[in-house]
Structures are given as structure tokens and as C-alpha cells.
């Protein structure tokens, strides 16, 4: 499956900005039927990074994935590349 079919866009709020600074994580809106493994592979392919952990939750706005990166990669740098700021 194409990674661009799974990851729709980053989800940016004040809380997710704190995740980025404190937990080295970014939040994305993802396809509702996507598994954690598919999300992990998609993020690794799209951004050329290593993912440590993926947590998901379903809200009224869709499925959200909080992706935590390994210590080798900074979420702030990835956020800059994809235009979060």
C-alpha cells in the first residue's frame, strides 16, 4: 500500500507541539483502517526516519496516530521539513 494513502496530514495543536518538544513525537491524521504497523512503515518511508512507537486513537474527526521517533531523529527537525511551523 502507498504510504500517502495511509498518512493524510499532520495534526497541529498546542498539545501536539508539547508532544513534539517533550516526547519527540508528532501527531498525524491517518486512514481509519490503518494498523499501527502500516502507520510505522509509512512514516519511516515518507520521512526517512526510524519510529520507536505508534499510539492511535479515534476521535470524531478521524483516526489520529501519535508517532514517537528514536533518539537519532528530532521531531522538531521533521516538523520543520513538513511545514508544521
C-alpha positions as CSV (number, residue, x, y, z in Angstrom):
1,X,0.0,0.0,0.0
2,X,1.2,3.5,-0.8
3,X,2.3,5.4,2.3
4,X,0.5,8.5,1.1
5,X,-2.8,6.6,1.2
6,X,-2.3,6.0,4.9
7,X,-0.9,9.3,6.3
8,X,-3.2,12.2,5.4
9,X,-1.7,15.2,7.2
10,X,0.0,16.3,10.5
11,X,-2.4,17.4,13.3
12,X,-1.1,20.5,15.0
13,X,-2.4,21.9,18.2
14,X,-0.8,23.4,21.3
15,X,-0.9,20.0,22.9
16,X,0.8,18.3,20.0
17,X,3.5,21.0,20.0
18,X,4.2,20.0,23.6
19,X,4.4,16.3,22.5
20,X,7.0,17.4,19.9
21,X,9.2,19.2,22.4
22,X,8.8,16.8,25.4
23,X,8.3,13.4,23.9
24,X,10.0,13.6,20.5
25,X,6.6,12.8,18.8
26,X,4.4,14.1,16.1
27,X,0.6,13.5,15.6
28,X,-0.9,12.7,12.2
29,X,-4.4,12.1,10.9
30,X,-4.4,8.7,9.3
31,X,-6.7,6.3,7.4
32,X,-9.2,4.8,9.8
33,X,-8.5,1.2,8.8
34,X,-4.7,1.6,9.0
35,X,-2.8,-0.6,11.6
36,X,0.0,0.6,13.8
37,X,2.5,-1.4,11.7
38,X,1.3,0.2,8.5
39,X,1.5,3.7,10.1
40,X,5.0,3.0,11.3
41,X,6.2,1.8,7.9
42,X,4.5,4.7,6.1
43,X,6.1,7.3,8.3
44,X,9.6,5.7,8.0
45,X,9.3,5.6,4.2
46,X,7.8,9.1,3.8
47,X,10.3,10.9,6.1
48,X,13.3,8.6,6.1
49,X,13.3,8.2,9.9
50,X,13.1,5.4,12.5
51,X,9.9,5.2,14.5
52,X,10.1,4.0,18.1
53,X,6.4,3.7,18.9
54,X,2.9,4.4,17.5
55,X,-0.2,5.1,19.6
56,X,-3.6,5.6,18.0
57,X,-6.9,7.0,19.0
58,X,-10.2,7.5,17.2
59,X,-12.0,10.8,17.6
60,X,-15.0,12.4,15.9
61,X,-12.5,14.0,13.4
62,X,-11.0,10.6,12.4
63,X,-8.1,8.4,13.5
64,X,-5.0,10.0,15.0
65,X,-1.6,8.5,15.3
66,X,1.0,9.8,17.8
67,X,4.3,8.7,16.3
68,X,7.3,8.7,18.7
69,X,10.8,8.8,17.0
70,X,14.0,7.2,18.1
71,X,16.6,9.4,19.8
72,X,18.6,9.6,16.5
73,X,15.9,11.8,15.0
74,X,14.3,15.0,16.3
75,X,10.6,15.6,15.9
76,X,11.3,19.3,15.6
77,X,13.5,18.8,12.6
78,X,10.9,16.5,10.9
79,X,8.2,19.1,11.7
80,X,10.3,21.8,10.0
81,X,10.7,19.6,6.9
82,X,6.9,19.0,6.6
83,X,5.9,22.6,7.4
84,X,4.4,22.2,10.9
85,X,5.8,25.7,11.9
